[in-house]
């Protein structure tokens, strides 16, 4: 396996883009500070599970556009549906016919809620869920799971992170936190009859499975305490099941948010929920107060909805999710075998489910370490695998791709072993370590 070492044009690109775009990217997790120095700075195009950079280097994509590309780059049935929709017009003065078709199909597919509102970004629908909950309950505060690293770029969430610069201090009091799998921490928030919690929002699952009936107990407590129970399926939707991780674990929220992998990388997100809550954002309750829910010019742009419809059809046609789980389980086993071969069980740990894995990278003291994590990224990238910590098996990750990824991981483990043995990444890692997205200082 020949190592990739030429990133000349990537470095030129990085020097230029920061002068024009703050952060050099429109998503912080795509920024230069999130990758090793020896990494592609920009992608020119992709096909299936493969992408190419400015220097002509080819990579297998591990996270597929932050897991938004759920089938594959340039997947033709979805691209064709988008093309046909574009030629018929993308935005009109009144709702497009496809909006009704998309709403019916999506609600029938996910079986979560009675009504749906589409938007372009996940932050839009999570904030809409918060607004609905406040209107429905008459309460003000939001409770979020502190272990779940992103719900929205809006103030109500970002104020809870170290990156709270630019947010008024008063906002902080409007958001409370609890710990996933710690039922007592949820009980503590809702113990007072005068609690001001309008909604509780969390992902159904991240990488650690729910324990001791946690999801069901929280759902029951929210119902008892008059709190709207919101599940964020932005990542888990269309991975654990077409009906989301809520179906996988058998729990029903009052509201749910969806995105990323529902339209194969095209911009489509959704808020679903009970009719009595969702209708607060409608206009049929003559004489009642009007709640200004989501009103975005491009929220129901036809191409995003066409991509979503085509994506759902393709998932159903080929039973993709079951296949993804099977191939993901086989791949996880190969990762574990490589770790065992290099005696790295104390330092490398794949966590999560077969449909979405993360790799925990620890230093010789067995503590998660950004330098060691960056070294693993660097070595995977050098072997043609664009890796940032996640392994997301899609329909495009067939045997050839998974075998390449496993071989690259095995070779990267040899370098990682050397770093563990010498007690440092010095001399092995080129440049500075990658940094967390949420940090106090640049």
RODOFI-431788 format. One record per residue (C-alpha): x, y, z. Coordinates in steps of 0.001 Angstrom, whole numbers, padded with zeros to 6 digits, always signed. Layout:
# RODOFI-431788
XYZ ...
This chain:
# RODOFI-431788
+000000+000000+000000 +001783+003137-001261 +001727+006072+001132 +000216+009402+000078 +002586+012251+000858 +001788+014972-001711 -000525+017699-000398 +001072+020655-002218 -002087+022087-003765 -004028+021439-000563 -001646+023670+001360 -001985+026414-001263 -005776+026134-000985 -005637+026486+002821 -003540+029638+002573 -006118+031266+000293 -009466+030185+001708 -008943+031618+005204 -008715+035094+003654 -012210+034752+002223 -014131+032424+004559 -013901+032708+008366 -012527+029422+009632 -011729+028281+006104 -014898+026160+005983 -018627+026458+006501 -018673+023676+009087 -016164+023891+011936 -015615+020127+011980 -014349+020369+008377 -011712+022968+009276 -007936+022690+009041 -007616+022458+012824 -009648+019237+012789 -007171+017287+010654 -003473+016457+010542 -001185+018722+008552 -000787+015905+006022 -004400+015756+004920 -006469+016926+001949 -007665+020518+002404 -010432+020258-000176 -012288+017603-002132 -012786+018033-005868 -015314+015233-006379 -016571+011910-005095 -018089+008700-006389 -019555+006009-004177 -017315+005734-001108 -014360+007358-002886 -013265+011009-002978 -010423+012843-004729 -008469+015892-003539 -006763+018808-005272 -003531+016868-005729 -005292+013945-007390 -005062+011715-004341 -007860+009164-003995 -009344+008232-000613 -012035+005996+000777 -014368+008251+002744 -015044+007036+006298 -017563+009585+007557 -019301+010490+004274 -019957+014201+004708 -020387+014044+008490 -022607+010967+007895 -025000+012937+005673 -024157+010932+002535 -026030+007786+003508 -025769+005806+000252 -022788+007171-001668 -021344+010213-003394 -022995+010900-006738 -025430+008003-006336 -027221+008056-009667 -030882+007355-008754 -030813+010203-006229 -028850+012529-008522 -031293+011775-011351 -034289+012589-009149 -032647+015866-008165 -031912+016716-011797 -035503+016076-012836 -036822+018182-009969 -034454+021037-010824 -035671+021163-014401 -039260+021498-013167 -038436+024436-010886 -037016+024535-007404 -039067+027207-005616 -042503+028696-006179 -044901+031326-004827 -047095+028609-003263 -046239+025159-001876 -044946+022714-004478 -046892+019503-005092 -043873+017504-003918 -044234+018945-000395 -047385+016914+000245 -045903+013776-001330 -042724+014142+000710 -044645+014712+003951 -046778+011605+003434 -043830+009395+002546 -041635+010634+005370 -044285+010224+008059 -045223+006774+006732 -041538+005791+006750 -040384+007002+010156 -043722+006378+011920 -042897+009107+014403 -045484+011832+014853 -048545+013008+012976 -047150+016090+011248 -043841+017187+009738 -042071+020444+009000 -039114+020417+006589 -036056+022662+006710 -032519+022815+005359 -030463+022533+008545 -030597+020489+011704 -030205+023549+013904 -033372+024980+012413 -035529+022025+013396 -034045+021495+016857 -034627+025161+017689 -038156+024857+016290 -038732+021917+018640 -037621+024073+021565 -039972+026869+020515 -042920+024479+020205 -042196+022988+023617 -042096+026407+025245 -045399+027365+023659 -047037+024058+024544 -045920+023944+028179 -045729+027620+029060 -042269+026902+030485 -038941+028323+029390 -035864+026175+030023 -034332+023412+027911 -032677+020295+029342 -029969+018700+027201 -027745+015637+027505 -024265+016971+028244 -022544+013990+026567 -024169+014686+023215 -021851+017089+021505 -024075+019051+019120 -027732+020021+018975 -027729+023452+017315 -025550+026418+016411 -028158+028596+018150 -027439+030252+021481 -029528+027902+023650 -027039+025101+022932 -023729+026836+022165 -023858+028666+025499 -023339+025286+027206 -020023+024729+025363 -016609+026315+025991 -017149+028292+022766 -019656+030713+024291 -017955+033908+023065 -020535+036344+021630 -023524+034968+023560 -025232+037103+026259 -024708+035747+029771 -028444+035781+030455 -028951+033028+027893 -027011+030559+030035 -029779+030267+032602 -032215+029046+029957 -030449+025697+029407 -029909+022933+031957 -027911+019732+031553 -028259+016116+032616 -026177+013003+031965 -027157+010281+029532 -027784+006972+031319 -027944+008816+034660 -031656+008774+035477 -031067+010448+038839 -029663+013519+037050 -032908+013828+035087 -035023+013342+038208 -033077+016096+039950 -033968+018605+037213 -037661+017808+037425 -038050+017174+041178 -039477+020593+041994 -043148+021053+041109 -042228+024568+040026 -039532+023414+037581 -039321+025559+034461 -038213+022856+032018 -040190+023040+028764 -038458+020170+026995 -035759+017568+027361 -033687+016826+024255 -031144+014107+023644 -030027+011659+020996 -031586+008208+021457 -028062+006801+021427 -024549+007991+020717 -021984+005229+021107 -022799+003908+024577 -026069+001939+024629 -028906+003067+026905 -028832+001154+030194 -031453+000130+032729 -034395+001161+030525 -033092+004750+030552 -034967+006030+027488 -038312+004640+028579 -037926+005897+032128 -037074+009401+030919 -040021+009386+028504 -042374+008378+031337 -040933+010998+033690 -041302+013743+031079 -044941+012791+030565 -045564+012793+034313 -043832+016151+034835 -045359+017957+031853 -042127+018131+029846 -041967+017678+026055 -039709+014706+025257 -037584+015355+022148 -035333+012817+020465 -032689+014159+018105 -032347+011590+015293 -030098+013847+013240 -027344+011221+013240 -029155+008032+014269 -032029+008344+011794 -031667+006043+008747 -028720+004265+010432 -030197+002206+013249 -033462+001893+011313 -035490+003782+008728 -037703+004580+011712 -034727+005806+013678 -033045+004614+016834 -036309+005318+018663 -037796+002342+016831 -034684+000234+017467 -035025+000840+021210 -038827+000903+021241 -039441+004383+022626 -041697+007168+021323 -040893+010882+021685 -043331+013782+021569 -041160+015477+018934 -038261+014179+016837 -035710+015889+014647 -034163+014310+011549 -031462+015201+009032 -028004+014402+007736 -028613+010957+006258 -032198+011292+005013 -031400+012699+001545 -027961+011267+000647 -026079+014487+001334 -028643+016901-000070 -030031+019490+002302 -033182+018117+003903 -034072+018018+007593 -037347+017428+009356 -039223+018021+012580 -041947+015466+013331 -044304+015293+016260 -047695+014946+017838 -050409+016894+016088 -051501+018739+019235 -047992+020167+019606 -047117+020659+015939 -050427+022386+015171 -049322+025260+017406 -047198+026276+014421 -050213+026189+012096 -052843+028736+011065 -056106+026817+011535 -056754+027797+015183 -058647+030974+014451 -058355+033482+017292 -055504+031695+019097 -052014+033131+019506 -049848+032559+016437 -046539+030776+016902 -043991+031694+014233 -042416+028265+013835 -040241+027641+010766 -040560+030018+007839 -037595+029677+005502 -037512+030448+001786 -035563+027310+000955 -036955+024960+003594 -039006+022947+001114 -036883+023514-001980 -037914+020781-004389 -034474+019288-004989 -033896+018443-001327 -037300+016799-001043 -036779+014929-004307 -033453+013653-002983 -035131+012538+000235 -037904+010688-001593 -035416+008926-003874 -033177+008058-000916 -036059+006450+000973 -037053+004437-002095 -033477+003181-002573 -033130+002224+001105 -036324+000192+000897 -035575-001328-002509 -032236-002830-001462 -032823-003292+002268 -029712-001174+002755 -029803-000763+006523 -029735-004494+007256 -026866-004884+004785 -024962-001957+006328 -025250-003555+009766 -023931-006897+008493 -020917-005402+006734 -020289-003037+009635 -020206-005929+012098 -017675-007812+009963 -015550-004683+009681 -015626-004042+013427 -014333-007565+013978 -011391-006854+011649 -010581-003675+013572 -010597-005591+016846 -008367-008303+015374 -005826-005694+014215 -005830-004055+017643 -005258-007445+019241 -002424-008270+016812 -000553-005108+017776 -001320-005505+021494 -003172-002178+021587 -006300-003175+023513 -005485-000676+026270 -004969+002165+023798 -007393+001767+020861 -011079+001006+021298 -013828+000884+018649 -017077+001929+020323 -020648+002118+019148 -022837-000043+016969 -022101-001831+013696 -023926+000919+011782 -021709+003686+013201 -018393+003198+014999 -016018+005637+016667 -012396+005009+017602 -011129+006077+021028 -007379+006785+020944 -005473+006721+024244 -001885+007585+025177 +000491+005380+027222 -001275+006564+030402 -004516+005193+028908 -006029+008685+028656 -007770+009911+025454 -005224+012099+023682 -005582+014428+020684 -001989+013900+019556 -002414+010132+019388 -005814+010539+017734 -004240+012799+015115 -001447+010284+014537 -004017+007601+013728 -005816+009993+011380 -002531+010886+009681 -001551+007268+009142 -004967+006275+007802 -004993+009238+005413 -001485+008356+004233 -002869+004958+003230 -005792+006330+001254 -008502+006372+003940 -010001+009771+004809 -010503+009190+008519 -011581+011575+011281 -012536+009194+014038 -015731+007636+012654 -016382+004515+010601 -019744+004840+008835 -020568+001843+006649 -022863+002824+003787 -024154+000942+000740 -021055+002151-001132 -018672+000557+001360 -018620-002881-000162 -016016-005602+000395 -013200-003959-001596 -013537-000694+000308 -013816-002368+003706 -010809-004601+002989 -008741-001541+002058 -009822+000260+005213 -008998-002761+007373 -005547-003130+005787 -004847+000588+006254 -005939+000349+009881 -003649-002615+010493 -000646-000717+009100 -001593+002428+011043 -001728+000324+014216 +001950-000581+013701 +002863+003131+013780 +000580+003688+016779 +002306+000832+018571 +005658+002529+017981 +004321+005765+019500 +003060+003878+022544 +006413+002134+022928 +008435+005353+022880 +005812+007177+024960 +005392+010028+022489 +004175+010981+019009 +007349+013035+018486 +009059+012118+015247 +005950+010287+014032 +003265+013001+013887 +003877+015712+011284 +002848+019122+012630 +000429+019959+015436 -002349+017741+016798 -005946+018316+015744 -008006+020312+018245 -011534+019919+019647 -014212+021941+017856 -015537+023260+021162 -012653+024957+022961 -012279+028260+024787 -009285+029600+022857 -008380+029399+019173 
